Amino acid sequence: MAVNLQARPLPAMAGWTWISGGFALFRRNPPLMTALTMTYLLLMVFLNIIPLIGPLLVAICLPVMSVVIFNGARILDLKLDLSTEALKDGLARNTRTLVQLGIVHLVGSLLVVLVHTLLFSAPDVVALEADEGQFTRTLLQLLPLVLPLILIMWFPPYLIATLGLPLGKALFFGAIGVFRNAGAFIVYFIAAALLGVGLPVLLIQMLGSDDGMGSVLRIAVRMALLFVFVPTLAASLYVSFRQVFAQQADEPADE
């Protein structure tokens, strides 16, 4: 069936509504979104420890795993019955294309590593573990290289899973969706950085001493990031897709 696919241009502040909408979905069922997100993270960690092929599997499997989280947010948004079939919706019939997208992600990741190595030389893993400042500098060096890959991969997994688009069309329309909403993405990443990095750092510094209540509160801040903020961001990807490609999806629940 032919699909008249269009990416809606949204105002810049839509980037904030993606985060607030993600949190609204998280609040509907915190255990579900947290479980899906933590399973995703643990699976990536498990695959990464497999010698040689582990990081390659992570890159290839990322689109498939992200679709499962997307389906969890969709279940909450449309108030559907939770089931294994609903969480796997769109995977079986589009597995080949999603794996192809994973290979594109793998190639992009290897290019990021190659460019970073050429520009800054390969980082010393031991030094990174011992020097937090060097670790931060390496992350800042990688950020402008990784960000284009993140944006390229933002919409295609969901275009493939929900609409059955072939790889080329998914990448093309995904890029159009990002380009038409550049302002919203800028606001989104600024808000995510302030909420996920700036505010926690400020709170941790304000808490003072490592002893007693201060230490407990710092742990609470880190747990909130892991078990609330990360699932909220995961759900926000669904919200962004629904708003940009709403014409081709079911009507979203009003928040």
GINOR-V621240 format. One record per run of one state. SS is the DSSP state (H for helix, E for strand, C for the rest). FROM is the first residue (numbers start at 1). TO is the last residue. Records with the same first field share a line. If there is no record, write none. Layout:
SS: FROM-TO  FROM-TO
//
This chain:
C: 1-13  29-29  49-53  79-83  88-91  121-124  131-131  164-166  181-181  208-212  245-245  249-255
H: 14-28  30-48  54-78  84-87  92-120  125-130  132-163  167-180  182-207  213-244  246-248
//
